């Protein structure tokens, strides 16, 4: 049988958690964390509002990206336009 008085090997994580639990401020920090973790989410309390805000945020981000790409292509940011390496289309080859 094993000796019940012999100490078992402990990991560094166990030692650190035991040390932190011994600190005086640990109970206050743990209480704040558990209150934050147990809160209800905005999407659970107001699902339609969260969905509308999510859609609006996605739309605004998309429009910002489209505007930036347009200005890069138009040559506002990059001098000479974004397609300066391509030849200009000519109408003489048509028809």
Number of C-alpha atoms within 10 A of each C-alpha: 3 5 6 7 6 7 7 7 6 8 8 9 9 10 11 11 10 11 11 13 13 11 9 9 10 13 13 9 10 12 11 11 11 10 9 10 10 8 8 9 11 10 12 9 10 10 12 11 12 15 12 11 12 13 12 12 12 12 12 12 12 12 12 12 12 12 12 14 13 14 15 17 17 15 14 13 14 13 11 13 14 17 13 12 8 7 7 8 7 7 7 6 6 5 4
